[in-house]
Amino acid sequence: MTTSALPESLAQIREEFLELEQGDRLILLLEFANDLPELPPRYAEHPDLFERVVECQSPVFIFTEVDDDHIVHLHATAPREAPTTRGFASILAQGLSGLTAQQVLDVPDDFPNTIGLTQAVSLLRIRGMSAMLARTKRQVRERVPA
């Protein structure tokens, strides 16, 4: 992975995980799960805007908003009973929101493999986070004028 393209917000999250032992990384993931940002009221009543990430074992839905200044806001929902999926969604929502569209598009696709959780959670779950990132990038591309 090329860390030069990694925005500061994601680099900090990555470092937080890598500084910890494996067991503590899972605890940090659970903390992220508990900190998944609430949906803004304007979207809470519109689940039709959200896209399901079918690669995830648990039902997770995302919606990417890009404002007039090309700043990205990632919104996600995931059930509390699915803390791993919810944690991954929270990492992306917190790490990508506030970045420019280009910064989001420049995030390396293998970012989920680099945060030190590949031994702690199944490869299938890591693929789910990769799918969330891929969907986010696709939605950003769709919302930014060419």
N, C-alpha and C positions, 0 to 999 in steps of 0.2 A: 504494500500500500504506500502511496505517496502522501506523506503527511503535509506537504506544502499546500495541498488543496483542501485540507481539513480546516473548517472554520474554528475559531477560538472556542465557541460554545461546545462543539462536539469534541474538540481536543481536550477540554477540561473534563468532560464526562468520561472520556476514554482514560485519561490519567487517573481519575478517581477510582475506576475499576482496577486498573493495572497496579496500583499501589497496594491493593489488598490481597490477602490470601484467598484461595478458591472459595472457602466457606463464607467468608465475609463478603465476597462479590455477590453471592446470592442474597445476602441480607440487604446489600445496597440496591439490588434489583427490586426487592420487595419495597424498599423505601420509594423508589421511583414509581412503582405500581400504586402506592398510596398517594403519590403526588401528581397523578395524571390530571392535567388541568380540566376543570369543568368546561362544558360547552357554553359559549356565549348564548344568552337567551334567544337571539335571532336564529340560532341553529338548533337549539334544543327541541323545538317544535317541528323540525323539518328533517326527519330521518331519511327522507327520499333523496336528499342531497349527498348523502354519504355512500361511499363505495365499500362493499365488503371485500376484505382481503381473504380470498378463499384458500390461500395456501396456509393460513393459520389454522391450528387445531381448534381454537376457540373463536367465537364470533367477534371479530374486530372490524370496525368501520372507520374510514378516514375521509376527510374532506379538506382539500387544500384551497386556501383563499390567497389570491395575489392582489394586493391593492394597487392603486394608480402609480405608486412609486416603485412598483415591482418588489415590494416586501412581502415575504411569504408568512402565512399563519396556518399552521397545521393543526387541525382539530381531529380528535380520535375518541372513540368509545370502545370499551372492552369491559366485560363483566368482572366484578371484584373476585369472583370465584376462579378467575384465570390470571393469577398474579404475574406469571412469566410473560404472557402476551401483553397484559396491561403495562408491565414494566417496560417492555420494548417499545410499545406505543408512546409511553411517557418520555422515554429517552429521546425518541425522534421528535415528538411534539415540542419538548423543551429545547432540544438542540437545534432544530431547524427553524422554529418560529422566530421571526425578527431578522432572518437573513434575507439577502437579496435573492431573486430568482436564480441568478447566475451562480451564486455561492451554493445554493441547494443543488443545482444541476452538476456542479463540480465535485460534490461529495463523492469520494470513491465508492463504487458499488460494493466493495468488500468491507466497508466500515463495520457491519455487524460481526464479522469474523475477527476483528482486531481489538475488541473491548475486553478480552480475557474470559469470555463465558463459554467458549467452545468445549471445554472439559466439564463444565458444570451443568449445562443443559444439552438436550439432544440436538443433533444436527438439523432435525426437522423443525425445531423451534427457531434455530438461527436462520433457517431458510424463510421462515415466516417473517422475521424482522427484515430480511433482505427484500422480501416481497412488499412489505410496507414501504420501504425506501424506494423501491422501483415504482410503485403506484404513485407515491408522492411526486417523484420526478416527472412521471408522465402527466400528472394533473397540472404541475407547474408549466410544463411545455404547452399544454392545451390552453392555459389561461394567460400566457404571455404572448402578445402580438409578435408575429415574425418580423 
